[in-house]
Amino acid sequence: MIEYKNRYSQTDKPDNLGRWARLAVYKNIRIAWISRIDIKGKIVFTVACHFPTMQNDTANEHKVFNSLDEAKDFVKERWDWFVNAIS
């Protein structure tokens, strides 16, 4: 089961320094980092996987999403793929 821990801000808004992140954690191991980014008033969520996915010739996959739920779904999908690949 993947858990999400707040980093910097405890709300949906960034902290007073503009930082906001959610850490995807599996059995106390961080497997992904999700950041909230405001680009000219448009909010997007970037995902950086911290486990090998070998997509586009890089061991750690990165993607951008329009919602936090989409970002979390992506982490779960890629984590499930990874666990199945190594078992």
Phi and psi restraints in degrees (value plus and minus 20) as a CYANA .aco file:
   2 ILE   PHI    -105.8   -65.8
   2 ILE   PSI     111.3   151.3
   3 GLU   PHI    -128.8   -88.8
   3 GLU   PSI     134.5   174.5
   4 TYR   PHI    -139.9   -99.9
   4 TYR   PSI     108.6   148.6
   5 LYS   PHI    -134.3   -94.3
   5 LYS   PSI     118.6   158.6
   6 ASN   PHI     -92.9   -52.9
   6 ASN   PSI     122.6   162.6
   7 ARG   PHI    -150.8  -110.8
   7 ARG   PSI     111.8   151.8
   8 TYR   PHI      54.4    94.4
   8 TYR   PSI     -77.5   -37.5
   9 SER   PHI    -139.6   -99.6
   9 SER   PSI     121.1   161.1
  10 GLN   PHI    -116.2   -76.2
  10 GLN   PSI     -20.9    19.1
  11 THR   PHI    -137.5   -97.5
  11 THR   PSI    -193.8  -153.8
  12 ASP   PHI     -98.5   -58.5
  12 ASP   PSI     -26.9    13.1
  13 LYS   PHI    -124.0   -84.0
  13 LYS   PSI     133.6   173.6
  14 PRO   PHI     -85.8   -45.8
  14 PRO   PSI     142.2   182.2
  15 ASP   PHI     -93.2   -53.2
  15 ASP   PSI    -196.2  -156.2
  16 ASN   PHI     -89.7   -49.7
  16 ASN   PSI     -27.6    12.4
  17 LEU   PHI    -122.8   -82.8
  17 LEU   PSI     -14.6    25.4
  18 GLY   PHI      63.8   103.8
  18 GLY   PSI      -6.0    34.0
  19 ARG   PHI    -118.3   -78.3
  19 ARG   PSI     123.1   163.1
  20 TRP   PHI    -177.8  -137.8
  20 TRP   PSI     110.7   150.7
  21 ALA   PHI    -175.6  -135.6
  21 ALA   PSI     136.6   176.6
  22 ARG   PHI    -148.5  -108.5
  22 ARG   PSI     112.1   152.1
  23 LEU   PHI    -119.7   -79.7
  23 LEU   PSI     106.3   146.3
  24 ALA   PHI    -107.7   -67.7
  24 ALA   PSI     102.9   142.9
  25 VAL   PHI    -145.9  -105.9
  25 VAL   PSI     114.5   154.5
  26 TYR   PHI    -145.5  -105.5
  26 TYR   PSI      96.4   136.4
  27 LYS   PHI      29.3    69.3
  27 LYS   PSI      29.8    69.8
  28 ASN   PHI      46.2    86.2
  28 ASN   PSI      -3.1    36.9
  29 ILE   PHI    -135.9   -95.9
  29 ILE   PSI     104.4   144.4
  30 ARG   PHI     -91.7   -51.7
  30 ARG   PSI     103.2   143.2
  31 ILE   PHI    -129.1   -89.1
  31 ILE   PSI     -37.0     3.0
  32 ALA   PHI    -181.1  -141.1
  32 ALA   PSI     138.2   178.2
  33 TRP   PHI    -145.6  -105.6
  33 TRP   PSI     106.9   146.9
  34 ILE   PHI    -133.8   -93.8
  34 ILE   PSI     106.1   146.1
  35 SER   PHI    -133.6   -93.6
  35 SER   PSI     125.7   165.7
  36 ARG   PHI    -121.1   -81.1
  36 ARG   PSI     105.9   145.9
  37 ILE   PHI    -147.2  -107.2
  37 ILE   PSI     113.0   153.0
  38 ASP   PHI    -122.7   -82.7
  38 ASP   PSI      93.2   133.2
  39 ILE   PHI    -133.6   -93.6
  39 ILE   PSI      81.4   121.4
  40 LYS   PHI      32.3    72.3
  40 LYS   PSI      24.6    64.6
  41 GLY   PHI      67.9   107.9
  41 GLY   PSI     -27.1    12.9
  42 LYS   PHI    -120.6   -80.6
  42 LYS   PSI     104.5   144.5
  43 ILE   PHI    -111.1   -71.1
  43 ILE   PSI     108.5   148.5
  44 VAL   PHI    -150.9  -110.9
  44 VAL   PSI     141.6   181.6
  45 PHE   PHI    -142.6  -102.6
  45 PHE   PSI     104.0   144.0
  46 THR   PHI    -122.3   -82.3
  46 THR   PSI     120.3   160.3
  47 VAL   PHI    -136.2   -96.2
  47 VAL   PSI     111.4   151.4
  48 ALA   PHI    -141.0  -101.0
  48 ALA   PSI      93.5   133.5
  49 CYS   PHI     -96.2   -56.2
  49 CYS   PSI     123.5   163.5
  50 HIS   PHI    -133.8   -93.8
  50 HIS   PSI      15.3    55.3
  51 PHE   PHI    -166.2  -126.2
  51 PHE   PSI     133.8   173.8
  52 PRO   PHI     -84.1   -44.1
  52 PRO   PSI     107.8   147.8
  53 THR   PHI    -144.5  -104.5
  53 THR   PSI     -36.9     3.1
  54 MET   PHI      31.0    71.0
  54 MET   PSI      28.2    68.2
  55 GLN   PHI    -122.7   -82.7
  55 GLN   PSI     116.4   156.4
  56 ASN   PHI      33.5    73.5
  56 ASN   PSI      22.1    62.1
  57 ASP   PHI      42.4    82.4
  57 ASP   PSI       2.5    42.5
  58 THR   PHI    -148.3  -108.3
  58 THR   PSI     122.6   162.6
  59 ALA   PHI     -91.4   -51.4
  59 ALA   PSI     -46.1    -6.1
  60 ASN   PHI    -139.1   -99.1
  60 ASN   PSI      96.5   136.5
  61 GLU   PHI     -98.3   -58.3
  61 GLU   PSI     124.6   164.6
  62 HIS   PHI    -149.1  -109.1
  62 HIS   PSI     119.2   159.2
  63 LYS   PHI    -165.1  -125.1
  63 LYS   PSI     142.0   182.0
  64 VAL   PHI    -141.9  -101.9
  64 VAL   PSI     116.9   156.9
  65 PHE   PHI    -152.7  -112.7
  65 PHE   PSI     140.7   180.7
  66 ASN   PHI    -108.0   -68.0
  66 ASN   PSI     -32.2     7.8
  67 SER   PHI    -164.0  -124.0
  67 SER   PSI     137.7   177.7
  68 LEU   PHI     -85.3   -45.3
  68 LEU   PSI     -57.9   -17.9
  69 ASP   PHI     -82.1   -42.1
  69 ASP   PSI     -62.0   -22.0
  70 GLU   PHI     -82.2   -42.2
  70 GLU   PSI     -60.5   -20.5
  71 ALA   PHI     -83.8   -43.8
  71 ALA   PSI     -63.7   -23.7
  72 LYS   PHI     -85.1   -45.1
  72 LYS   PSI     -60.1   -20.1
  73 ASP   PHI     -81.0   -41.0
  73 ASP   PSI     -60.4   -20.4
  74 PHE   PHI     -83.6   -43.6
  74 PHE   PSI     -65.0   -25.0
  75 VAL   PHI     -78.6   -38.6
  75 VAL   PSI     -66.1   -26.1
  76 LYS   PHI     -82.6   -42.6
  76 LYS   PSI     -65.1   -25.1
  77 GLU   PHI     -80.4   -40.4
  77 GLU   PSI     -67.8   -27.8
  78 ARG   PHI     -89.8   -49.8
  78 ARG   PSI     -56.6   -16.6
  79 TRP   PHI     -85.6   -45.6
  79 TRP   PSI     -65.3   -25.3
  80 ASP   PHI     -79.8   -39.8
  80 ASP   PSI     -61.8   -21.8
  81 TRP   PHI     -80.8   -40.8
  81 TRP   PSI     -65.8   -25.8
  82 PHE   PHI     -81.8   -41.8
  82 PHE   PSI     -66.7   -26.7
  83 VAL   PHI     -82.2   -42.2
  83 VAL   PSI     -62.9   -22.9
  84 ASN   PHI     -84.2   -44.2
  84 ASN   PSI     -56.8   -16.8
  85 ALA   PHI     -87.4   -47.4
  85 ALA   PSI     -52.0   -12.0
  86 ILE   PHI    -116.1   -76.1
  86 ILE   PSI     -24.4    15.6
